[in-house]
Amino acid sequence: MSESGSPNGSTETWLVDDRVVLLDQISVFLENRPGSLAAAAAALADAGTNLRALSIAETERFGIARLIADDTEQALATLQQAGFTSRVSKVFGIQVPDRPGGLAHLLQVFDGEVNVEYMYADLKGVGANSLMIMKLEPVEVAVKLLADAGLH
């Protein structure tokens, strides 16, 4: 297992192995009204930020856009300057074979020891694999189980 940062540090990408990375994800809180998402997207576009992955969840009163950007610090500053409440959290990027059973095999690795709080897919993927973005807790247990599973 090679490391290029720390799961609790400020490094944007933390390499677990060649198929698993820990990424910085931005959560943006949006009013649940027409134009809110468009305004956030326009602010990011004007700043030259490229989105790598995006997920949106909503409730009756607000939505949360979760995104992986090519420059996390710039994206966060841009969104906050535009008046959007935003924060950064760590999520896993895990390559999963793009075939039936690929996700099921990955989830079996956690064997009831790790909770998948949410997940979504990367917009591009990697070669013949899909890249699943996953919020996993506890992080330390997830890192160990993924490494022990030999996902490289």
N, C-alpha and C positions, 0 to 999 in steps of 0.2 A: 504494500500500500504506500504510494508516494503522497506527500503532502505539500501543498503550495500555499498554505495559510492555516487558519484555525477556524473551527466551526463557531467559536465565540468571538473571533477577532473581527477586524474591519475589512479583511480581504474580500473582494467581490466574488471570486471563484475559488473554491477549495476542492482540490482534486482528491477524490478517494481512490479511484483507479480509473482506467481508461473508459469506463462506462457509467461512472457515478461522480457527480460534482455537487457541491453545495453552492447555491446561488443566492444573490441578493434579489429579493422580490419587493416591489413597491406596491403597497395597498393604498388606493385612492378612494376616499369617501365622497360619494356623489349624491346630490339631491335627486330623488326619483321624479324627474321632470324632463320633458323634451329639451334637448340641447346640452345637457350637462356633460355627457360623454363626449359629444362633439367639441365642446369647449376645451376639455382636457386634452383630447387628441390634437386639436389645433395648436395648443400651447406647446406640446411636445414636438409637433412637426415644425413649428416656427423656430424651435431651438435646435433643430437638426437631429433629434433623437429618433433612433430606429427601434421599433418594438420587436422582440424576439418571441414573446409568448404573451397571451392575454386571456383572462377569464373575467366574467362579470357575474356577480350574484346580486339579487335584489330582495328587498323587503317592501312593504307598503310605502315606507317613508324615505328610504335611502337605498343606495346601491354601493357595492364595493367592487372596484375594478382592481384586479391583481395583475401585475405585469412584470415582465423581465425586459429590461431595456439594455441597449448596447453600452450606455454610460449611466450607471445608477445614480451617481452623485449629481450629474447634470440634470437628469430627469427629475429627481427629487426636488432639487432647488427650483427648477422651472415650475413644477406643479405647486410648490408652496408659495412662490412669488405670484402665481396666478390666483392664489386664494383657496387652493384645494388642500384640505387636511389629508396628509399623506404620511406614511411611515414605512420603514424598511424592516424586513424580517428574512430569516434564512429559510430556504426551501431546497429540497433535493431535486436535481435533474438526473434522471435515470434512464439509460437507453434500454428499451424493451423491444425484442424481436417483433416485427410487424407481421404477425401470423396468429391464427387462433391459438389461444392458450398462453400467449406471451405475457399478458398482464396477470393472469391467474398464477403462473409460475412465480412471478415477482412477489405477489402478495403472500404466497406460501412461505417465502423467506422470513417474513415477520412473525409467523407462527403464534399469533396472539400476544406478542410482546411489545409491539409497536402499533400505535394508533395512526391511521391515515385520516387526518383532519379534513383534508380536501385534496383534489388533484385535478390537473388539466394537462393538455398536450401542447408541446412546442409547435409553433407555426410551420417549422421547416423539417424537423426530424434530422437524423444523422444516417446517411446511407440507406441501408435496408431496415433501419430501426426507427421506431417512434421514440421521441424523448418525452417522458412523462415528468411533469413538474408536480412534486408531492410535498405537502407539509406533514412531517412525521414527528411524533413525540413518543418517547424521549429521543433526542437527537443522538446521544452517545450510544444508545442501544442500537439504533438504526444503522449507524456507521459500522459498528462491530458486526452485526448480522449480515449487512451487505458485503463487507470484506470477507467474512467467513464463507459466504455463499460463492465466492470466486467469480463475481460478475465482471470478469475481464476477458 
